[in-house]
Amino acid sequence: MTAVAPPYVPAHGLLRDRSVLVTAAAGGGIGFATAQRCLEEGCRGVVIADIHPRRLEVALTALREAHPDRSVFALQADVTVEDQVQALVEFAEAELGGVDILINNAGLGGSRRVVDMSDEEWLKVIDVTLNGTFRMTRAMLRKMQPRGRGAIVNNASVLGWRAQKEQAHYAAAKAGVMALTRCSALEAADSGVRVNAVSPSIAFHDHLRKTAPEALLQQLASREAFGRAAEVWEIANVIVFLASDYASYLVGEVVSASSQHP
């Protein structure tokens, strides 16, 4: 067992000449790491979206500075609002000349026992995490299916399989994302579009640390086979794989990016 993260993996051009739309890509979490990794892997352009305008601008500036030769755009969007979902998809389609890959990363967590959870808390997590993924998938499939190509990768969670106290709303939403992935994948496959998901266990980033006690996070990380949480770029690597042609025969799969089995 080692608690030391491996060296950053060099790029291999897995997404050369593709275009990518990533939701919830502001900040230092999986979404930003994925957008960064997609650019490193050769995609011709990326649109990032997030509900937080200031963090989104910071992320956009960072990506443009790191990749001045690529097309990088940003749009503030709330995946719980259908009009904003439609505007985001139309924006990305126009700026990128068509979206080849959608990364559904938007999600919302929290900690609350079922007996203490309000309807509002339950519905908010479900609306962002599950309904938001559904809205984005529906809108993007309407563009991809007529073209006969495309890939969608959803961010699920091992909590869609495992039980954990105070996570009923988040776990239910992520289990829904898994089911949505499998069912929509069968429908999309008829048109040559692939839909899959990644299921991370725990990856440390600033937003996670704001929503859960540090002692709990360290306890969860210590249970992993490597004795550590994942680096966000390690999850991004799996997402890039699922979006690439190396995953051409994967349909409706939920890949566990975890050193514990579900």
ABEGO torsion letter per residue (X at the ends): XBABBBBBBBBAGAABGBBBBBBGABEABAAAAAAAAAAAAGBABBBBBBABAAAAAAAAAAAAAABAABBBBBBBBBAABAAAAAAAAAAAAAAAGEBABBBBABBBBEBBBAAABBAAAAAAAAAAAAAAAAAAAAAAAAAAAAAGBEBBBBBBBAAAABBBBGAAAAAAAAAAAAAAAAAAAAAAAAAGBBBBBBBBBBBBBAAAAAABBAAAAAAAAAABAAGBBBBAAAAAAAAAAAABAAAAABBGBBBBBBABBX
